[in-house]
Amino acid sequence: MKTENKSEKLIKETLAAYGIPPQWVLGARYDEKSDSVIIVTNGGKKIVHKIGSEIKQKPTMVEISGYLPKEELFWSKKLNQRIKLSDLKKDK
């Protein structure tokens, strides 16, 4: 088997194992010396996966895509503007 085909196969398997869609990958390569796959996502997360080892923690969608989740805004009559629910709650 060619090394190009082997590395592409290992990269695809690693992406599937971590649940990372291919469109969110900035770069990926297979390192033969350390026998590991290195993936950099759009969110800036660098994943180094040694072939044959188990997955300890899967990245979140924010780490994969780089987009922060949107909070729903509510209308405040007192402030006469839209505001996040978390801003309305006061912590003591």
N, C-alpha and C positions, 0 to 999 in steps of 0.2 A: 504494500500500500504506500502511495506517495505521501510525503510529509505534509503537503498542502491539503490533501483530502483528509488526512488524519487530524490535522489541526482544525480545519473547518468543522469536522464532525464533533471534536471535543468542545469547541466553542459553542456550537449549537446545543449540545447536551448540557453544558454548564448554564447557558442562558435559560433553558427550559427548567433546570433544577432550581434555579433562583427565582424563576417567574419573571424574568426581565424580557419585555417585548423588544425585538430587534431594532425598532425605530428609535429607541431611547439610548442606544449604544453609540458613544463617540468613538471608541476604539477597543479592539480586542485582539489578543494574540496568545499563542501557545509558546511557552518557554520550555525547550527540550532539556536544558540543564537542570532545572528545578522540577521538571515534570508538573507544571502548573499552568493554569489559564488565568490571564490578567484581563480584567474588564474595567473600563471607565465609562460611567453612565453620563447622561446629559445633566443630571443633578449634581455631578461632581464626586460621586461615590466611586472609590476604587476598590475592586474586589479581586483578591488573589485566592484562587481555589486550587489546592493541590489535588491532583487526580487520585481518586480512590478514598479521599477523606470525606467525612460527613459534613453536612452544612450546619453550622452553629446558629446563624441568625440570617434571616432573609431581609433584604433592604426594604424600606417603606417606599410607597409610591412617590413621596416627596423627594427621597434620595435618588430614585430612579429618574423621574421626569424633571425635577427642579422647580416644578410649579407648586406654590403653596395652596392649600385648600382654601376655598372662599367661604367666609362666614356670612351667614344671612343677616341682612340689615333690617331693622324695624324702625317704624316712624315713631318719634317721640314728640308728643304735643308740647311738653314742657320746654324742650330744647328747640322745637320747631325745625328738626332735621332728622335725618336717618342716623341710627347708631347701632353698634353691635350689642348683642345681648350680654356678652361678657363684660362690656363697659358699664352696663346698667347695674350689674351686681357689684356690691361693695364688700370687699373683704375687710374684716376687722383685725 
